[in-house]
Every structure is written in C-alpha cells, then in structure tokens.
Amino acid sequence: MVMNMFLPSLPNMTVYFETEYWLMQLSVALYLAVSAIMQTMIGPISDNIGRRKVLLGGIALFMLATLGCIFAPNAEIFLFFRMCQAVVAVAMVLSRAIIRDLYDQDQSASMIGYVTMGMAVVPMVSPWLGGIFEESMGWKSVFWFFFAVGGLLLWLVYKDVGETARPSSKSLIGQFREYPELLRSPRFWGYSLAAAFCSGSFFAYLGGAPFVGTEVFGMTPSQLGFFFGAPAIGYFVGNGLSGRFATTFGVNRMVLWGCIANLTGTGLSLVIFLSGLGSAITFFGMMTFVGLGNGLVIPNATAGMLSVRPHLAGTASGLGGAIMIGGGAALSALAGLLLTPKTGAYPLLLIMFATGICAMAAIAAVYRRERRLQLV
C-alpha cells in the first residue's frame, strides 16, 4: 500500500511542490532503494534479537516518517522522509521469516501464498482509493491514511505477534558474517534472481505506468487508480494457486510457471503495441499476467531461498528481499527516465519483457543445479 497508493497523486504532487515529474517519480525509486538496503540489515538483526522487537520499532519509525512527508515544505524534504518510510520493510521481511520459522519449505510456500493472496487485495483497491482521496481531499490525505493504518498495525503487532525466532548464541556481528554462506549458494542466487527479475517487471510498471496512463492515454487520477490495480487481480489469483498447489507440485514448478505467465503478459502487450492496436484496455489488461506471474513466483521463490539455509531464514529473507527490491528500484527509475511523450509506452514494455527473459534464465539455473546435486 505504501508503495502504490499515492501514485495517482504524482502529477498533482509535482505541481504542488513546483518541480518536475521525474523528481517526484524518484519517490518510488528512492523508497525501493532504501528498502533494499534496510532489508540486508533487518534479517540479521531479527535473527539476533528477535522478530517482535524489530517489527514494533520499525512500524513506529514509519509513522514518524509519514508525518515528515505530510509536513514537508519542499520536494527534497519530502523525498528524504519518503526514503525514511522504507523502514516499514520490516513488515515484509519479517512476515516471511516468521512463516518460515513455523513451517517447512513446501508448507511455507503454501502459507506465504495464502498470506500474500490476502495482501493482494490491497494493491487492487489502494490505487483506486488513492485516486479518490487525491480528487476529493488532496494528496496529503493519502499520507494521513498511511499514518492511521500504521497505528493500527502497531497495535496489532503489540497485541498479537509472539516471538518465533530461536534464540541465537551469535553476536550481531556474527550474524552479519553469515552472509557469505548464503552468497556461495547457487540455489539461493537462482531463487533470488528469479524473484528479482519477475518482480522487476512489476516495479518497472510502478515507475512507468502513471506516466503512460496520464500522458499517453490521458487518464484522470481516479481513472488511473482504477486501471492501475490490474496486476493485483492476477497477483491475487497467483497467490491463491500458490497456496493451493505449492505442496502438490513443489516450489520449482510453481516458479517456472510464474515466469512463463509474466513473460507472456509483457510479450503480448509489446506485440499489440507494435501492431498499432495498443490501448489503455490492452496495456493494463495484459498486466494481469504480470501480476499472475508474480503471485506464482514470489511466494515459492521466497520459500526456496529461505530453505537453502533454514537456520538463516531471517538473513535470507532480508538479503533476498534486498536483491529483489534493489533491482526493482533501478528498473523503476530507468522506466521513469526513458519514458517521454515521444516514446509512448515502448521503453516500459521493452524493460518488462527483458526482465521476464532474465527470470526464466534464473529458474532454469536452479533446475540445472538441482540436477547436478542429484547426480552427486
């Protein structure tokens, strides 16, 4: 929600702060970049001192950063506090780690699928809701909504989330020294890169779709918000399929099928535009396949990377998330820089298609590695 609810407001926020669109668009890329950096730290810290304490502290800091965004006097200060909002990454990282604390690989993939299926409802609704807030009360109302939901989340974690991490005998420095063990694992890299490249299509979409909707198709904020949530429909379905079939088919097949769905959606959209038939309906409609692919890939690739070294689940969740979000930040920024009224939607579609091919290569590498291990 924090990542995409305010996106329909970007054009009007550009006017409010008297700046240029590319600068305000950095609120997506910088948020993702800081989130990636933080995730490398959140995992080891939570492995050392526990999931619950890190969650409570992170959500409280997020609320303070949200107030900074609301009262920012200029675009630069807004972007600073927007980066600080990325501390809410504790919720994403540690929700996965908590599930892996409680279940084995295939079961955790199933459980993550069901949890993220529920989470997928938010990006379906939030851009549309953000567009309505923008038109009726202005962009600051979106951030007040973030603040209120942050308070509810803080209360829920305080009342309901127990500690699931096993006590660690290692110091915090010792936890960070575990990174090389993960980095030497080809399977960890395969799962991480499959998730990173598949989600990269979506993150590029986050950076470029507001421009495409506004400048190419002439949409209003509420119209953009309505169409913008199209990938979330596929994401909801994909996560539901992950929850239902991960234990039946295993994580590798689910990731492969998700990569195929993602590549199919971006490829078809590109072909439609090249044929001169591109429209808002075809552009946003094909993005449901991107969402479907992400719904299949992310829960299963996450379960795979957390299971490579189960005793480092928190560290793996943070590092894998950092790889995924860091790549997403770069792709989001790249999409924002390349899109102009003259280029239309083509730079965005080409970036998404290229990342889809790379995701296929990553999961193929996992298959090759597992065949080699079976031969040993």
PLY file of the C-alpha trace (Angstrom):
ply
format ascii 1.0
element vertex 376
property float x
property float y
property float z
element edge 375
property int vertex1
property int vertex2
end_header
0.00 0.00 0.00
2.76 2.43 0.91
4.41 1.73 -2.42
1.49 2.33 -4.78
-1.49 4.07 -3.15
-0.09 7.58 -3.71
0.97 7.01 -7.34
-2.18 8.57 -8.88
-1.22 11.74 -6.96
2.24 12.07 -8.52
1.26 14.51 -11.31
-0.51 16.85 -8.85
2.27 16.48 -6.26
4.65 17.68 -8.98
2.55 20.83 -9.31
2.22 21.26 -5.52
5.97 21.18 -4.96
6.63 23.23 -8.13
9.10 20.70 -9.50
9.42 18.23 -12.38
7.74 14.84 -12.73
10.99 12.88 -12.88
11.99 14.26 -9.47
8.69 13.27 -7.85
8.87 9.90 -9.58
12.04 9.29 -7.57
9.73 8.84 -4.58
9.24 5.32 -5.95
12.85 4.52 -6.86
14.41 6.03 -3.72
11.87 4.28 -1.49
12.72 0.96 -3.12
16.48 1.58 -2.94
16.43 2.39 0.78
14.09 -0.54 1.37
16.62 -2.82 -0.31
19.46 -1.55 1.88
17.40 -1.87 5.04
16.41 -5.44 4.26
20.06 -6.50 4.36
20.14 -5.32 7.99
16.66 -6.29 9.19
17.18 -10.02 8.69
20.40 -10.46 10.72
19.16 -8.11 13.45
15.91 -10.07 13.80
17.83 -13.38 13.83
19.82 -11.95 16.73
17.33 -10.03 18.90
14.00 -11.42 17.70
11.27 -10.63 15.17
8.82 -8.89 17.52
11.09 -6.10 18.77
12.25 -5.21 15.27
8.66 -5.12 13.99
7.48 -2.78 16.74
10.40 -0.38 16.33
10.17 -0.30 12.54
6.44 0.45 12.44
6.82 3.27 15.00
9.57 4.88 12.90
7.41 4.53 9.79
4.67 6.56 11.46
7.12 9.35 12.30
8.44 9.37 8.72
4.88 9.63 7.40
4.34 12.79 9.44
7.52 14.16 7.88
6.10 13.55 4.40
2.86 15.33 5.28
4.53 18.47 6.61
7.44 18.62 4.14
7.86 22.20 2.81
9.53 21.19 -0.46
10.18 18.21 -2.73
13.66 17.50 -1.36
12.50 17.18 2.24
9.52 15.13 1.11
11.86 12.72 -0.69
14.02 12.43 2.45
11.08 11.39 4.61
9.76 9.22 1.79
13.04 7.30 1.98
12.61 7.05 5.75
9.19 5.48 5.20
11.04 2.47 3.78
11.65 1.28 7.35
8.22 -0.36 7.04
10.12 -3.05 5.11
10.38 -4.76 8.50
6.80 -5.95 7.98
7.51 -7.55 4.60
10.81 -9.16 5.61
9.75 -10.49 8.98
6.31 -11.72 7.97
8.08 -14.15 5.61
10.68 -15.09 8.19
8.01 -15.75 10.84
6.19 -18.11 8.47
9.43 -19.95 7.70
10.10 -20.20 11.46
6.89 -22.20 11.74
6.74 -24.37 8.57
8.97 -26.42 6.25
9.79 -25.39 2.65
6.71 -26.50 0.71
4.32 -25.74 3.58
5.83 -22.28 4.00
5.39 -21.64 0.26
1.74 -22.59 0.62
1.29 -20.40 3.70
3.10 -17.43 2.14
0.85 -17.85 -0.89
-2.30 -17.65 1.22
-1.00 -14.68 3.22
0.05 -12.74 0.15
-3.25 -13.59 -1.53
-4.89 -11.58 1.23
-2.24 -8.89 0.85
-3.00 -8.71 -2.87
-6.40 -7.21 -2.12
-4.63 -4.00 -1.01
-2.90 -3.12 -4.32
-6.17 -3.91 -6.10
-8.01 -1.30 -4.07
-5.39 1.21 -2.87
-4.51 2.99 -6.17
-8.21 3.48 -6.89
-8.81 4.65 -3.32
-5.74 6.90 -3.53
-7.12 8.47 -6.70
-10.41 9.22 -4.95
-8.58 10.71 -1.94
-6.50 12.83 -4.32
-9.51 14.24 -6.16
-11.61 14.87 -3.03
-9.11 15.87 -0.33
-5.68 16.27 -1.94
-2.54 14.15 -1.83
-1.86 14.67 1.89
-5.00 12.70 2.75
-3.27 9.58 1.38
-0.40 10.02 3.81
-2.74 10.65 6.73
-4.33 7.34 5.80
-0.85 5.72 5.93
-0.34 7.16 9.41
-3.67 5.82 10.69
-3.10 2.33 9.25
0.43 2.35 10.70
-1.06 2.98 14.14
-3.49 0.08 13.74
-0.66 -2.20 12.60
1.50 -1.21 15.57
-1.34 -2.07 17.95
-1.97 -5.41 16.21
1.68 -6.48 16.36
1.90 -5.44 20.02
-1.20 -7.40 20.98
-0.94 -10.46 18.76
2.53 -11.26 17.39
4.63 -13.51 19.60
8.34 -14.24 19.21
9.10 -17.07 16.75
12.87 -16.75 16.23
15.04 -19.27 18.00
17.49 -17.64 20.43
20.86 -17.04 18.76
24.16 -17.57 20.53
25.92 -15.38 17.98
26.59 -11.68 18.28
25.05 -9.25 15.81
28.40 -9.03 14.00
28.42 -12.81 13.90
25.00 -12.79 12.24
26.24 -10.46 9.50
29.21 -12.78 8.96
26.76 -15.48 7.87
26.14 -13.65 4.59
28.98 -15.42 2.69
27.35 -18.80 3.42
24.27 -17.65 1.53
26.19 -15.86 -1.20
28.09 -19.04 -2.04
24.86 -20.94 -2.70
23.89 -21.15 -6.42
20.34 -22.14 -5.48
19.95 -19.06 -3.27
21.04 -16.87 -6.19
18.72 -18.70 -8.59
15.64 -18.25 -6.42
16.58 -14.66 -5.53
17.16 -13.61 -9.12
14.02 -15.34 -10.36
12.03 -13.32 -7.82
14.01 -10.16 -8.56
13.60 -10.27 -12.33
9.97 -11.36 -12.27
9.06 -8.64 -9.76
11.28 -6.29 -11.78
8.59 -6.24 -14.44
6.12 -5.06 -11.82
8.46 -2.46 -10.32
9.18 -1.03 -13.77
5.39 -0.86 -14.18
5.15 1.08 -10.90
7.65 3.61 -12.18
6.25 3.97 -15.69
2.53 3.24 -15.64
1.46 6.56 -14.03
3.19 8.39 -16.89
1.73 6.07 -19.52
-1.77 6.40 -18.10
-1.61 10.18 -17.73
0.44 11.24 -20.75
-0.24 8.50 -23.30
-3.88 7.70 -22.51
-4.98 10.99 -20.88
-6.47 9.43 -17.74
-7.67 11.32 -14.66
-6.22 10.29 -11.25
-9.30 8.23 -10.34
-9.32 6.50 -13.75
-5.61 5.76 -13.43
-6.12 4.44 -9.92
-8.89 2.12 -11.13
-6.86 0.65 -14.00
-3.56 0.70 -12.12
-4.63 -2.14 -9.86
-4.96 -4.59 -12.78
-1.78 -6.56 -11.90
-3.13 -7.08 -8.40
-6.02 -9.13 -9.77
-3.56 -11.57 -11.32
-1.41 -11.40 -8.18
-4.39 -12.42 -6.06
-5.11 -15.40 -8.32
-1.44 -16.41 -8.49
-1.06 -16.38 -4.73
-4.22 -18.42 -4.37
-2.80 -21.01 -6.77
0.47 -20.99 -4.80
-1.39 -21.64 -1.58
-3.39 -24.46 -3.15
-0.75 -26.25 -5.24
2.73 -25.48 -3.81
2.76 -28.64 -1.72
1.48 -30.68 -4.70
3.88 -29.54 -7.42
6.78 -28.10 -5.40
8.27 -24.63 -5.47
10.39 -25.04 -8.62
7.49 -25.82 -10.94
5.42 -23.00 -9.48
8.25 -20.51 -10.05
8.72 -21.74 -13.63
5.03 -21.41 -14.44
5.00 -17.94 -12.91
7.95 -16.81 -15.03
6.15 -18.08 -18.14
2.97 -16.15 -17.23
4.95 -12.96 -16.60
6.80 -13.24 -19.92
3.56 -13.99 -21.76
1.86 -10.85 -20.47
4.69 -8.47 -21.31
5.35 -10.15 -24.67
1.70 -9.97 -25.77
1.41 -6.34 -24.72
4.53 -5.45 -26.69
3.24 -7.25 -29.78
-0.13 -5.48 -29.52
1.56 -2.07 -29.36
3.87 -2.90 -32.26
0.82 -3.84 -34.33
-0.69 -0.40 -33.66
-3.59 -1.72 -31.56
-2.33 -0.60 -28.15
-4.88 0.99 -25.82
-5.46 1.51 -22.11
-7.52 -1.68 -22.03
-4.83 -3.82 -23.67
-1.96 -2.21 -21.75
-3.45 -2.58 -18.28
-5.26 -5.82 -19.17
-2.05 -7.62 -20.11
-0.57 -6.52 -16.79
-2.84 -9.04 -15.06
-0.49 -11.74 -16.44
2.44 -9.92 -14.84
0.55 -9.99 -11.55
-0.28 -13.68 -12.01
3.39 -14.46 -12.62
4.45 -12.56 -9.53
1.81 -14.33 -7.46
3.25 -17.68 -8.50
6.93 -16.74 -8.35
7.35 -14.65 -5.20
5.89 -16.99 -2.53
7.60 -20.05 -3.99
10.95 -18.43 -4.75
10.88 -16.91 -1.26
10.24 -20.29 0.34
13.05 -21.74 -1.78
15.60 -19.11 -0.79
14.64 -19.35 2.90
15.06 -23.12 2.80
18.57 -23.16 1.33
19.90 -22.47 4.84
16.92 -22.74 7.26
18.95 -21.52 10.25
19.48 -18.22 8.39
15.83 -17.64 7.47
15.79 -14.02 8.63
19.09 -13.22 6.95
17.98 -14.94 3.74
14.66 -13.10 3.76
16.42 -9.76 4.15
19.14 -10.43 1.59
16.73 -11.94 -0.94
14.34 -9.05 -0.43
17.17 -6.57 -0.88
18.16 -8.16 -4.19
14.55 -8.07 -5.34
13.75 -4.55 -4.17
17.14 -3.14 -5.19
16.67 -4.38 -8.72
13.14 -3.01 -8.65
14.39 0.43 -7.62
16.79 0.54 -10.55
14.16 -0.60 -13.03
11.57 1.82 -11.68
14.00 4.73 -12.04
15.04 3.58 -15.50
11.42 3.43 -16.68
10.77 6.93 -15.37
13.85 8.33 -17.12
13.23 6.72 -20.52
9.54 7.48 -20.90
8.69 10.65 -22.82
5.62 11.73 -24.81
7.53 10.81 -27.99
8.46 7.27 -26.89
4.99 6.32 -25.68
4.85 3.05 -23.70
7.63 1.26 -25.63
10.58 1.75 -23.19
8.47 0.39 -20.34
7.30 -2.64 -22.31
10.82 -3.46 -23.51
12.21 -3.27 -19.96
9.46 -5.54 -18.68
9.96 -8.05 -21.49
13.74 -8.17 -20.93
13.36 -8.81 -17.20
10.89 -11.60 -17.97
13.52 -13.37 -20.08
16.09 -12.99 -17.29
13.67 -14.50 -14.75
13.29 -17.57 -16.98
17.08 -17.93 -17.10
17.33 -17.71 -13.30
14.87 -20.52 -12.54
16.48 -22.62 -15.29
19.75 -22.25 -13.35
18.05 -23.67 -10.23
16.87 -26.70 -12.20
20.41 -27.28 -13.53
21.92 -27.01 -10.04
19.45 -29.47 -8.53
20.09 -31.99 -11.30
23.81 -31.76 -10.55
23.20 -32.27 -6.83
21.11 -35.35 -7.57
23.98 -36.81 -9.59
26.46 -36.37 -6.73
0 1
1 2
2 3
3 4
4 5
5 6
6 7
7 8
8 9
9 10
10 11
11 12
12 13
13 14
14 15
15 16
16 17
17 18
18 19
19 20
20 21
21 22
22 23
23 24
24 25
25 26
26 27
27 28
28 29
29 30
30 31
31 32
32 33
33 34
34 35
35 36
36 37
37 38
38 39
39 40
40 41
41 42
42 43
43 44
44 45
45 46
46 47
47 48
48 49
49 50
50 51
51 52
52 53
53 54
54 55
55 56
56 57
57 58
58 59
59 60
60 61
61 62
62 63
63 64
64 65
65 66
66 67
67 68
68 69
69 70
70 71
71 72
72 73
73 74
74 75
75 76
76 77
77 78
78 79
79 80
80 81
81 82
82 83
83 84
84 85
85 86
86 87
87 88
88 89
89 90
90 91
91 92
92 93
93 94
94 95
95 96
96 97
97 98
98 99
99 100
100 101
101 102
102 103
103 104
104 105
105 106
106 107
107 108
108 109
109 110
110 111
111 112
112 113
113 114
114 115
115 116
116 117
117 118
118 119
119 120
120 121
121 122
122 123
123 124
124 125
125 126
126 127
127 128
128 129
129 130
130 131
131 132
132 133
133 134
134 135
135 136
136 137
137 138
138 139
139 140
140 141
141 142
142 143
143 144
144 145
145 146
146 147
147 148
148 149
149 150
150 151
151 152
152 153
153 154
154 155
155 156
156 157
157 158
158 159
159 160
160 161
161 162
162 163
163 164
164 165
165 166
166 167
167 168
168 169
169 170
170 171
171 172
172 173
173 174
174 175
175 176
176 177
177 178
178 179
179 180
180 181
181 182
182 183
183 184
184 185
185 186
186 187
187 188
188 189
189 190
190 191
191 192
192 193
193 194
194 195
195 196
196 197
197 198
198 199
199 200
200 201
201 202
202 203
203 204
204 205
205 206
206 207
207 208
208 209
209 210
210 211
211 212
212 213
213 214
214 215
215 216
216 217
217 218
218 219
219 220
220 221
221 222
222 223
223 224
224 225
225 226
226 227
227 228
228 229
229 230
230 231
231 232
232 233
233 234
234 235
235 236
236 237
237 238
238 239
239 240
240 241
241 242
242 243
243 244
244 245
245 246
246 247
247 248
248 249
249 250
250 251
251 252
252 253
253 254
254 255
255 256
256 257
257 258
258 259
259 260
260 261
261 262
262 263
263 264
264 265
265 266
266 267
267 268
268 269
269 270
270 271
271 272
272 273
273 274
274 275
275 276
276 277
277 278
278 279
279 280
280 281
281 282
282 283
283 284
284 285
285 286
286 287
287 288
288 289
289 290
290 291
291 292
292 293
293 294
294 295
295 296
296 297
297 298
298 299
299 300
300 301
301 302
302 303
303 304
304 305
305 306
306 307
307 308
308 309
309 310
310 311
311 312
312 313
313 314
314 315
315 316
316 317
317 318
318 319
319 320
320 321
321 322
322 323
323 324
324 325
325 326
326 327
327 328
328 329
329 330
330 331
331 332
332 333
333 334
334 335
335 336
336 337
337 338
338 339
339 340
340 341
341 342
342 343
343 344
344 345
345 346
346 347
347 348
348 349
349 350
350 351
351 352
352 353
353 354
354 355
355 356
356 357
357 358
358 359
359 360
360 361
361 362
362 363
363 364
364 365
365 366
366 367
367 368
368 369
369 370
370 371
371 372
372 373
373 374
374 375
